[in-house]
Amino acid sequence: MTTSNAQTAFVWIWLPGEADPVVAGRLEKHGDRLLFTYGQSYRGREGAIPFSPLELPLKAGTFEPEGMNIVHPCLRDAAPDAWGRRVVEYKNNDLKAAADELDYMMLSGSDRIGALDFQESSTEYQPRGLGHPDLNQLLEAVSLLEQNEPLPPELDRALLHGSSVGGARPKALINDADQQHIAKFSSTTDTHNVVKGEYAAMRLAKLACIDVAEVSLQKSLNKDVLLVRRFDRYCTDKGVCRRAMLSGLSLLGLNEMEPQYASYQDLADLIRQRFDKPRETLHELYRRLIFNILIGNTDDHARNHAAFWDGDRLKLTPAYDLCPIMHTGQEATQVMQLGGAEGNHSTLTNVLSICASFQLDEYTARDVINTLLDCVEVNWSVVCDEAEMTDIERNRLWQRAILNPYCLQGWE
């Protein structure tokens, strides 16, 4: 394969409750930027929805990305991230130096997060990278890619299948009957068992009554694999339907170079204005923020928050990518801005100081924090047992990520 050399692409969408996509509009290169235009037939279609309530209203005309954006963030949400781009570059040796955003969109697999896909044709939908690879094939493909070794054709196809999934770590897609999963693998650069750590954190969140994606652990080629059940897919009598999603980054109008400007305060403001059940949603987001601090998940960037979009209202998706990160220093800070009394520092006293932004008084917020703290303390050994962690594995995470002493400083 070579670069797509595409100057235009057609954007297809799965409308709410529909199992088949329809063409919605056209992307066109204009210098180094991608301009978008809705098709007239789509605008006139019953049940058509805008891609985003904030960036691309459903109306005539050509939309140009604002600010530093080269593509509208809601469309960038459907493009591959670091891992997917690495796969695309691996499969297209001459791509890396000359690639642009449209190349990554057009050369990655069609089974994307959310409800969009990018196609050459406006009349015939032809999905890329479909199939049903097994875990052994996927693990072998990931291993060869990390070693920069060539892939046989069957493994080449298996890896393409998951190239459109976001994130930086090795992952792929698994489709089994009426359930679809994201498979997450260990990396050659891991210094501890990241897969088991994420499983334990996700199960802890479930026990803490946080709305979180369902997970399970499997073994393949004697390696641990985390399976995360996809919540952007659901089955009806029509077939498999896709849920439109918007990342926190796109909801805040930011691009990949601006994550440092994303803040919980701005996301809370947006929830109050645009989300279904805003008060309940704010409370849920606050619980997730507290939980991230308790488990040492400082990688809470805006792409690790997302909302379903049905054309009318936004609704927070289940939590995902809750991964303990070990800290060797005395301090820790969250990636997403807190705006607390202690700036961005990952402490319970700091998160308490911003409780009003989530429509909670200090007394209630303190009770929420203590309840989550008790849940983590009581259930840590339970989820470690579920994950079959060795004593070494659980001790490496305890108090270096899980309940890191820094997060408890000043807490009474």
FENJO-V977586 format. One record per pair of residues at least 12 apart in sequence whose ideal C-beta (glycine too) atoms are under 6 Angstrom apart, sorted by the first residue. I is the first residue (numbers start at 1). J is the second residue. D is the distance in whole Angstrom. If there is no record, write none. Layout:
BEGIN
I_J_D / I_J_D
END
This chain:
BEGIN
1_91_6 / 1_92_5 / 2_94_6 / 3_95_5 / 3_98_6 / 3_103_5 / 4_103_5 / 4_106_4 / 4_107_6 / 6_102_5 / 6_106_5 / 7_29_5 / 8_26_6 / 8_28_5 / 9_27_5 / 9_102_6 / 9_106_6 / 9_118_5 / 10_23_5 / 10_26_6 / 10_119_5 / 10_122_4 / 11_24_5 / 11_25_5 / 11_116_6 / 12_117_5 / 12_119_6 / 12_125_6 / 13_115_6 / 13_116_6 / 14_115_4 / 14_242_4 / 15_47_5 / 16_310_5 / 19_238_4 / 19_239_3 / 19_240_6 / 19_241_5 / 21_125_6 / 23_122_5 / 24_42_5 / 25_37_5 / 25_38_4 / 25_39_5 / 32_70_6 / 33_65_6 / 33_70_5 / 34_71_4 / 35_62_5 / 35_64_5 / 36_63_5 / 37_62_5 / 43_58_6 / 49_311_3 / 51_74_5 / 52_74_4 / 52_246_6 / 55_72_5 / 55_74_5 / 68_255_6 / 69_255_5 / 71_101_5 / 73_250_3 / 74_246_6 / 74_250_5 / 77_247_5 / 77_250_5 / 78_112_5 / 78_114_6 / 78_116_4 / 79_104_5 / 79_105_5 / 80_104_5 / 80_108_5 / 80_163_6 / 80_164_5 / 81_166_4 / 81_167_5 / 82_168_4 / 83_167_6 / 83_168_6 / 84_108_5 / 84_163_4 / 84_164_6 / 85_104_6 / 87_159_5 / 87_163_4 / 88_104_6 / 88_107_5 / 88_108_5 / 88_163_6 / 90_145_5 / 105_118_4 / 106_118_6 / 108_163_4 / 108_164_4 / 109_128_6 / 109_129_3 / 109_160_5 / 109_161_5 / 109_163_5 / 109_164_5 / 110_127_4 / 110_128_5 / 111_173_6 / 112_164_4 / 113_166_6 / 113_232_6 / 114_232_6 / 114_244_6 / 114_245_4 / 115_242_4 / 115_244_4 / 129_160_4 / 129_161_5 / 131_157_6 / 131_161_6 / 132_175_6 / 133_158_3 / 135_220_4 / 135_225_6 / 136_220_6 / 136_221_6 / 137_155_6 / 137_158_5 / 138_158_6 / 138_172_4 / 139_220_5 / 139_221_5 / 140_155_6 / 141_155_4 / 141_158_5 / 141_159_4 / 142_170_5 / 142_185_5 / 146_188_5 / 161_173_5 / 170_185_4 / 170_187_6 / 171_184_5 / 178_235_5 / 180_230_4 / 180_233_5 / 181_227_4 / 181_229_6 / 182_228_5 / 183_225_5 / 183_227_6 / 184_226_4 / 192_396_5 / 193_393_5 / 195_224_4 / 195_226_5 / 196_224_6 / 196_387_4 / 196_389_6 / 197_324_5 / 197_397_6 / 198_226_6 / 198_323_5 / 199_215_6 / 199_217_5 / 199_226_5 / 199_387_5 / 200_383_4 / 200_384_6 / 200_387_5 / 201_295_5 / 201_322_4 / 201_324_5 / 202_215_4 / 202_322_5 / 203_383_4 / 204_379_6 / 204_383_5 / 205_291_6 / 205_319_6 / 205_322_6 / 207_379_5 / 208_372_6 / 208_375_4 / 210_287_6 / 210_319_6 / 211_318_5 / 212_318_5 / 212_319_4 / 213_228_5 / 213_229_6 / 213_231_6 / 213_318_5 / 213_320_5 / 214_229_4 / 215_228_5 / 231_318_5 / 232_245_6 / 243_308_5 / 244_309_5 / 245_306_5 / 245_308_6 / 246_307_5 / 246_309_5 / 247_303_5 / 247_306_5 / 248_267_6 / 248_302_4 / 248_305_4 / 249_302_4 / 249_303_5 / 251_270_6 / 252_266_6 / 259_301_5 / 259_302_6 / 262_302_4 / 262_336_5 / 263_337_4 / 263_339_6 / 264_336_6 / 264_338_6 / 265_339_5 / 265_357_6 / 268_282_6 / 268_357_5 / 274_314_5 / 275_314_5 / 276_313_4 / 276_315_5 / 279_359_5 / 281_316_5 / 282_358_4 / 282_359_5 / 286_358_4 / 288_319_5 / 289_351_6 / 290_351_6 / 290_369_5 / 290_372_5 / 291_372_6 / 293_346_5 / 293_407_5 / 294_376_5 / 295_324_5 / 295_402_5 / 296_324_5 / 296_325_5 / 296_401_3 / 296_404_5 / 297_322_6 / 297_323_6 / 298_325_5 / 298_332_6 / 298_334_6 / 299_335_6 / 300_334_5 / 300_335_6 / 300_336_5 / 301_335_5 / 301_336_6 / 304_321_5 / 324_397_5 / 324_401_4 / 324_402_6 / 325_401_6 / 326_400_4 / 326_401_5 / 327_404_6 / 331_406_6 / 332_346_4 / 332_406_5 / 333_345_6 / 333_346_6 / 334_346_5 / 340_353_5 / 340_354_5 / 341_353_4 / 346_407_6 / 347_407_6 / 347_409_6 / 348_369_6 / 348_407_6 / 348_411_5 / 349_410_5 / 349_411_6 / 352_365_6
END
